[in-house]
Amino acid sequence: MGKITQQLHKQITGWRIYSVVAPAVFTAVSAWLYLQFGTPFETIFYTGLIVLSVTCISWWHWSLSTMVTMLSIMKDTDDHFEGVQNELKRLREHMKPDLHVVKTVDKR
């Protein structure tokens, strides 16, 4: 894996962990606040909406950033393959064998 690929893999893994841990922690903290201190349901609900909104906005911008990074990788790959293709064409022209008949076989 290249450096950029490792970085993206690390970020994706972080978001996957967050997607499991965040709801569980929020639910546990909300239940504890509700049971321990009698925190009103509306407060917990609106707090959850705020956390959800911040998460969605952050994830959306991260997704766009990741798409731009992947597009940049694809452009670099296209440029590389175009260079390889041009080099192969040049080599093909350079390495064309000079074929000619040395001895005629049919004229006996």
VOPAGU-2260 file (C-alpha; in pm, 1 decimal, decimal comma):
REM VOPAGU-2260
SITE   aa  ch    i         X         Y         Z
SITE  MET   A    0       0,0       0,0       0,0
SITE  GLY   A    1     124,9     345,8     -86,8
SITE  LYS   A    2     145,1     634,1     159,5
SITE  ILE   A    3    -179,4     796,7      42,8
SITE  THR   A    4    -360,4     461,9      38,8
SITE  GLN   A    5    -246,5     389,3     394,7
SITE  GLN   A    6    -365,6     732,6     505,8
SITE  LEU   A    7    -707,6     682,2     345,0
SITE  HIS   A    8    -734,2     331,9     493,7
SITE  LYS   A    9    -655,9     474,1     838,3
SITE  GLN   A   10    -921,3     745,6     798,4
SITE  ILE   A   11   -1184,1     499,5     674,6
SITE  THR   A   12   -1108,0     267,1     964,8
SITE  GLY   A   13   -1147,9     562,3    1202,6
SITE  TRP   A   14   -1489,9     647,2    1060,4
SITE  ARG   A   15   -1596,4     281,3    1083,4
SITE  ILE   A   16   -1496,2     267,2    1449,2
SITE  TYR   A   17   -1670,4     598,9    1514,9
SITE  SER   A   18   -1989,1     469,5    1351,3
SITE  VAL   A   19   -2006,2     189,3    1608,0
SITE  VAL   A   20   -1865,1     359,8    1917,5
SITE  ALA   A   21   -2038,9     699,7    1897,1
SITE  PRO   A   22   -2400,8     574,3    1906,4
SITE  ALA   A   23   -2319,0     326,4    2184,7
SITE  VAL   A   24   -2146,0     591,2    2397,8
SITE  PHE   A   25   -2419,7     845,8    2331,9
SITE  THR   A   26   -2689,7     595,5    2429,0
SITE  ALA   A   27   -2503,4     493,5    2745,4
SITE  VAL   A   28   -2436,1     854,3    2852,6
SITE  SER   A   29   -2793,6     956,3    2772,9
SITE  ALA   A   30   -2936,3     667,7    2974,6
SITE  TRP   A   31   -2704,3     745,6    3265,5
SITE  LEU   A   32   -2797,1    1117,6    3260,9
SITE  TYR   A   33   -3166,6    1034,5    3237,0
SITE  LEU   A   34   -3161,1     777,2    3515,6
SITE  GLN   A   35   -2909,5     948,1    3745,4
SITE  PHE   A   36   -3008,8    1313,2    3715,2
SITE  GLY   A   37   -3349,9    1304,7    3547,6
SITE  THR   A   38   -3227,6    1496,5    3244,4
SITE  PRO   A   39   -3531,2    1580,2    3028,6
SITE  PHE   A   40   -3579,5    1372,4    2716,5
SITE  GLU   A   41   -3597,5    1686,8    2500,1
SITE  THR   A   42   -3246,9    1790,6    2610,6
SITE  ILE   A   43   -3108,2    1447,5    2525,3
SITE  PHE   A   44   -3295,3    1445,2    2193,8
SITE  TYR   A   45   -3170,6    1787,2    2081,7
SITE  THR   A   46   -2817,0    1705,3    2193,3
SITE  GLY   A   47   -2838,1    1390,9    1980,9
SITE  LEU   A   48   -2957,7    1594,1    1682,0
SITE  ILE   A   49   -2666,4    1834,6    1721,3
SITE  VAL   A   50   -2413,7    1549,0    1744,1
SITE  LEU   A   51   -2574,9    1380,5    1443,2
SITE  SER   A   52   -2566,7    1704,0    1241,4
SITE  VAL   A   53   -2200,6    1772,1    1321,2
SITE  THR   A   54   -2114,3    1411,0    1232,6
SITE  CYS   A   55   -2301,9    1428,1     901,3
SITE  ILE   A   56   -2141,9    1756,6     800,5
SITE  SER   A   57   -1793,0    1633,7     896,8
SITE  TRP   A   58   -1841,5    1305,2     713,9
SITE  TRP   A   59   -1974,8    1480,1     403,8
SITE  HIS   A   60   -1672,7    1710,4     378,8
SITE  TRP   A   61   -1435,4    1421,1     448,7
SITE  SER   A   62   -1604,2    1219,8     169,7
SITE  LEU   A   63   -1560,7    1505,1     -76,5
SITE  SER   A   64   -1197,4    1543,8      25,1
SITE  THR   A   65   -1143,2    1169,3     -20,9
SITE  MET   A   66   -1301,8    1180,9    -367,4
SITE  VAL   A   67   -1068,9    1464,0    -469,3
SITE  THR   A   68    -770,4    1264,7    -340,5
SITE  MET   A   69    -880,2     955,3    -531,9
SITE  LEU   A   70    -933,4    1163,0    -846,7
SITE  SER   A   71    -579,1    1296,2    -809,5
SITE  ILE   A   72    -447,7     938,9    -776,2
SITE  MET   A   73    -640,8     837,9   -1089,1
SITE  LYS   A   74    -500,1    1135,1   -1282,4
SITE  ASP   A   75    -145,5    1043,9   -1179,0
SITE  THR   A   76    -210,5     683,4   -1285,0
SITE  ASP   A   77    -351,2     796,4   -1621,1
SITE  ASP   A   78     -47,8    1019,8   -1677,6
SITE  HIS   A   79     185,1     733,0   -1589,2
SITE  PHE   A   80      14,2     488,6   -1825,4
SITE  GLU   A   81      11,9     745,6   -2102,9
SITE  GLY   A   82     388,1     781,0   -2058,7
SITE  VAL   A   83     430,9     403,8   -2063,9
SITE  GLN   A   84     215,9     379,2   -2378,0
SITE  ASN   A   85     423,8     645,9   -2553,3
SITE  GLU   A   86     745,1     471,3   -2452,7
SITE  LEU   A   87     614,9     137,8   -2585,1
SITE  LYS   A   88     522,3     301,4   -2916,8
SITE  ARG   A   89     871,0     448,9   -2940,4
SITE  LEU   A   90    1029,5     112,9   -2863,7
SITE  ARG   A   91     806,7     -63,8   -3115,4
SITE  GLU   A   92     923,0     173,1   -3389,3
SITE  HIS   A   93    1284,5     141,7   -3281,2
SITE  MET   A   94    1280,5    -236,6   -3260,1
SITE  LYS   A   95    1103,1    -311,2   -3588,0
SITE  PRO   A   96    1297,6    -592,6   -3750,8
SITE  ASP   A   97    1431,1    -540,7   -4099,1
SITE  LEU   A   98    1278,0    -844,0   -4268,4
SITE  HIS   A   99    1380,0    -934,9   -4620,2
SITE  VAL   A  100    1401,9   -1254,3   -4815,5
SITE  VAL   A  101    1749,4   -1398,7   -4808,2
SITE  LYS   A  102    1693,3   -1686,6   -5049,3
SITE  THR   A  103    1394,0   -1750,8   -5263,6
SITE  VAL   A  104    1250,8   -2093,9   -5205,3
SITE  ASP   A  105     992,8   -2105,1   -5481,7
SITE  LYS   A  106    1227,4   -2050,6   -5776,4
SITE  ARG   A  107    1386,5   -2394,5   -5829,1
